[in-house]
Amino acid sequence: MSDPWFLGVASNLKERALNLFLRPNCPLCDRSAMAVCCEYCQRQIYDERLERPERYWHGDIPLFAWGKYQGAIKRSIGKFKYDGHRSIGDLYGELIAQSWQKFTPPNVPTQLVAVPIPLHSEKLVTRGFNQAELIARKFCQLTGAKLDLSLHRTRSTVPQFGLSKSERQQNVADAFTLNNSALKAGTTVLLIDDIYTTGATVRSATTVLRSHDINVCGVAVIAIAGEGSNKGRG
């Protein structure tokens, strides 16, 4: 008759071995990871976070940014968007939601609708997902905000990063429309995106929404980059 203690130990060792074998590696460094990223890369990501994510919550389109677009955050966003690591989107959706609940900007209604910045259909087919939508879904799951996908991109645009300010504005001019919207006039929405640079994309989307009498209270992003940091000056 087999020893029950021995069988229990063997079963536990087998389970640990399977967990180790099936556990995905960190998408940033390929180390073994208990979560989305390994502990080392998580620390690197947290080193780039903003202590006060609501510091740019002012102006015509207030901004809520979790971190700075550099270092590990920049690498992780690249892995997320271009290498298909969707779990990174869930991670950032969770981090933004946690910060939003801790540092909720003033005068934001509790009944909030999250609207992700859309991809053009061609890019959506190529990539397989919209990074802003994945972030927004997790954000809504944790904050109780409603998700609305009525905003559509009417034409394909080139990536904004690397373009001049005027080129960015031209690139996204008249790039959005509101289709089959369940959003009613007077609804307050929060735009969701991955990166904020000059704000050209956000302004273009906001113009469309406000033309339908929808109140855009601001935009929440993973990270603020380059010229976008000038938003907090002056």
C-alpha positions as CSV (number, residue, x, y, z in Angstrom):
1,M,0.0,0.0,0.0
2,S,1.4,3.4,-1.0
3,D,2.2,5.9,1.7
4,P,-0.4,8.8,1.6
5,W,2.3,11.3,2.7
6,F,4.6,10.2,-0.1
7,L,1.8,10.4,-2.6
8,G,0.9,13.9,-1.4
9,V,4.5,15.1,-1.7
10,A,4.8,13.6,-5.2
11,S,1.6,15.2,-6.3
12,N,2.7,18.6,-4.9
13,L,6.1,18.3,-6.7
14,K,4.3,17.4,-9.9
15,E,2.0,20.4,-9.7
16,R,4.9,22.7,-9.0
17,A,6.8,21.3,-12.0
18,L,3.8,21.7,-14.3
19,N,3.3,25.3,-13.1
20,L,6.9,26.1,-13.7
21,F,6.7,24.5,-17.2
22,L,3.5,26.2,-18.2
23,R,4.3,29.6,-16.7
24,P,4.9,32.2,-19.4
25,N,8.2,34.0,-19.3
26,C,8.4,37.8,-18.9
27,P,7.8,39.4,-22.3
28,L,10.4,42.1,-21.6
29,C,13.4,40.0,-20.5
30,D,12.3,36.3,-21.0
31,R,12.9,35.5,-17.3
32,S,10.5,33.3,-15.5
33,A,7.6,35.4,-14.2
34,M,4.9,34.8,-11.6
35,A,2.8,37.6,-13.1
36,V,2.6,39.4,-16.5
37,C,6.2,40.6,-16.0
38,C,9.0,39.4,-13.8
39,E,9.7,41.2,-10.5
40,Y,12.8,42.9,-12.0
41,C,10.9,44.4,-15.0
42,Q,7.9,45.3,-12.8
43,R,10.3,47.4,-10.7
44,Q,11.7,49.0,-13.8
45,I,8.1,49.8,-15.0
46,Y,7.2,51.3,-11.6
47,D,10.4,53.5,-11.7
48,E,8.9,55.3,-14.7
49,R,5.5,56.0,-13.1
50,L,4.3,59.5,-12.2
51,E,3.8,60.1,-8.5
52,R,0.9,62.3,-9.4
53,P,-0.8,61.0,-12.5
54,E,-3.4,63.8,-12.4
55,R,-0.7,66.6,-12.6
56,Y,-1.7,67.3,-16.2
57,W,-5.5,67.4,-15.4
58,H,-6.1,70.9,-16.7
59,G,-6.8,72.8,-19.9
60,D,-9.3,72.1,-22.6
61,I,-8.6,68.4,-22.6
62,P,-7.2,67.3,-19.2
63,L,-4.8,64.4,-19.2
64,F,-4.4,61.6,-16.7
65,A,-1.0,59.8,-17.3
66,W,0.2,56.8,-15.3
67,G,3.8,57.1,-16.3
68,K,6.5,58.4,-18.7
69,Y,7.1,57.0,-22.1
70,Q,10.7,55.8,-21.6
71,G,12.7,52.9,-20.3
72,A,10.7,49.8,-19.4
73,I,7.3,51.4,-20.0
74,K,8.4,52.2,-23.6
75,R,9.7,48.7,-24.1
76,S,6.6,47.1,-22.7
77,I,4.2,49.1,-24.8
78,G,6.2,48.0,-27.9
79,K,5.9,44.4,-26.8
80,F,2.2,44.9,-26.2
81,K,1.4,46.5,-29.5
82,Y,3.8,44.9,-32.0
83,D,4.6,41.5,-30.5
84,G,1.0,40.7,-29.4
85,H,1.5,40.4,-25.7
86,R,-2.1,41.3,-24.8
87,S,-1.6,40.6,-21.1
88,I,0.4,43.8,-20.9
89,G,-2.7,45.7,-21.8
90,D,-4.5,44.1,-18.9
91,L,-1.6,45.1,-16.6
92,Y,-1.7,48.7,-17.7
93,G,-5.5,48.9,-17.6
94,E,-5.3,47.7,-14.0
95,L,-2.5,50.2,-13.1
96,I,-4.4,53.1,-14.6
97,A,-7.6,52.0,-12.8
98,Q,-5.9,51.8,-9.5
99,S,-4.3,55.2,-9.9
100,W,-7.6,56.7,-11.1
101,Q,-9.4,55.4,-8.0
102,K,-6.7,56.8,-5.8
103,F,-6.2,60.2,-7.6
104,T,-9.6,60.8,-9.1
105,P,-9.5,64.3,-10.6
106,P,-12.0,66.8,-9.3
107,N,-15.4,67.4,-10.9
108,V,-15.5,64.0,-12.6
109,P,-19.0,62.4,-12.5
110,T,-19.3,58.9,-11.0
111,Q,-21.3,57.8,-14.0
112,L,-18.5,57.7,-16.5
113,V,-18.2,56.2,-20.0
114,A,-14.8,55.1,-21.3
115,V,-14.2,55.5,-25.0
116,P,-11.0,54.0,-26.4
117,I,-9.2,55.7,-29.3
118,P,-10.0,53.4,-32.2
119,L,-7.7,51.8,-34.8
120,H,-8.6,51.9,-38.5
121,S,-10.0,48.6,-39.7
122,E,-7.0,47.8,-41.8
123,K,-4.6,48.2,-38.8
124,L,-7.0,46.3,-36.6
125,V,-6.9,43.3,-39.0
126,T,-3.1,43.4,-39.1
127,R,-2.6,43.8,-35.4
128,G,-5.5,41.6,-34.3
129,F,-6.6,43.9,-31.5
130,N,-6.9,47.6,-30.5
131,Q,-4.5,48.3,-27.6
132,A,-6.6,51.2,-26.3
133,E,-9.7,49.0,-26.2
134,L,-7.9,46.3,-24.1
135,I,-6.8,48.9,-21.7
136,A,-10.2,50.4,-21.5
137,R,-11.9,47.0,-20.9
138,K,-9.8,46.3,-17.9
139,F,-10.2,49.9,-16.7
140,C,-14.0,49.6,-16.8
141,Q,-14.0,46.2,-15.2
142,L,-12.2,47.6,-12.1
143,T,-13.7,51.1,-11.9
144,G,-17.3,50.3,-12.9
145,A,-17.2,52.7,-15.8
146,K,-19.2,51.8,-18.9
147,L,-17.4,50.9,-22.2
148,D,-18.5,52.5,-25.5
149,L,-17.0,51.6,-28.9
150,S,-19.0,54.0,-31.0
151,L,-16.0,56.1,-32.0
152,H,-14.5,54.9,-35.3
153,R,-11.5,55.8,-37.3
154,T,-12.5,56.7,-40.9
155,R,-9.1,56.5,-42.5
156,S,-5.8,54.9,-42.0
157,T,-3.1,57.2,-40.5
158,V,0.7,56.7,-40.1
159,P,2.1,56.3,-36.5
160,Q,2.2,59.7,-34.8
161,F,5.5,59.1,-33.0
162,G,8.3,60.8,-34.9
163,L,6.2,63.3,-36.8
164,S,6.4,67.0,-36.2
165,K,3.5,68.8,-34.4
166,S,2.0,70.1,-37.6
167,E,2.4,66.7,-39.3
168,R,0.6,65.0,-36.4
169,Q,-2.3,67.5,-36.7
170,Q,-2.6,66.9,-40.4
171,N,-2.3,63.1,-40.0
172,V,-5.3,62.8,-37.8
173,A,-7.5,65.7,-39.1
174,D,-11.0,64.4,-39.8
175,A,-9.9,60.9,-38.9
176,F,-12.8,60.0,-36.7
177,T,-16.6,59.6,-36.8
178,L,-19.3,58.5,-34.4
179,N,-21.3,55.5,-35.6
180,N,-24.5,54.0,-34.2
181,S,-23.8,55.7,-30.9
182,A,-25.6,54.8,-27.8
183,L,-24.1,57.9,-26.3
184,K,-26.7,60.6,-25.6
185,A,-26.1,64.3,-25.6
186,G,-24.8,65.4,-22.2
187,T,-23.0,62.1,-21.5
188,T,-19.6,62.5,-19.9
189,V,-16.8,60.3,-21.4
190,L,-13.2,59.6,-20.7
191,L,-11.0,58.9,-23.7
192,I,-8.5,56.0,-23.2
193,D,-5.3,55.6,-25.2
194,D,-1.8,54.2,-24.8
195,I,0.5,57.1,-25.4
196,Y,0.0,60.9,-25.3
197,T,2.5,63.0,-27.3
198,T,1.2,66.4,-28.6
199,G,-2.5,65.5,-28.1
200,A,-3.4,65.8,-31.8
201,T,-5.2,62.4,-31.9
202,V,-7.1,63.2,-28.8
203,R,-8.1,66.7,-30.0
204,S,-9.4,65.2,-33.3
205,A,-11.5,62.6,-31.5
206,T,-12.7,65.2,-29.0
207,T,-13.9,67.5,-31.7
208,V,-16.1,64.8,-33.1
209,L,-17.6,63.8,-29.8
210,R,-18.2,67.4,-28.7
211,S,-19.9,68.1,-32.1
212,H,-22.5,65.6,-30.8
213,D,-22.9,67.4,-27.5
214,I,-20.9,64.7,-25.7
215,N,-18.8,66.0,-22.8
216,V,-15.2,64.8,-23.0
217,C,-13.9,65.3,-19.4
218,G,-10.3,64.2,-20.4
219,V,-8.1,61.4,-21.5
220,A,-6.3,58.6,-19.5
221,V,-3.2,57.0,-20.9
222,I,-0.4,54.7,-20.0
223,A,2.3,57.2,-20.6
224,I,3.1,60.8,-21.7
225,A,5.9,61.2,-24.2
226,G,8.1,63.9,-25.7
227,E,6.4,67.2,-26.4
228,G,3.4,66.0,-24.5
229,S,5.2,66.8,-21.2
230,N,5.0,70.5,-22.2
231,K,1.3,70.3,-21.3
232,G,2.3,70.7,-17.7
233,R,4.3,73.9,-18.2
234,G,3.1,77.4,-18.2
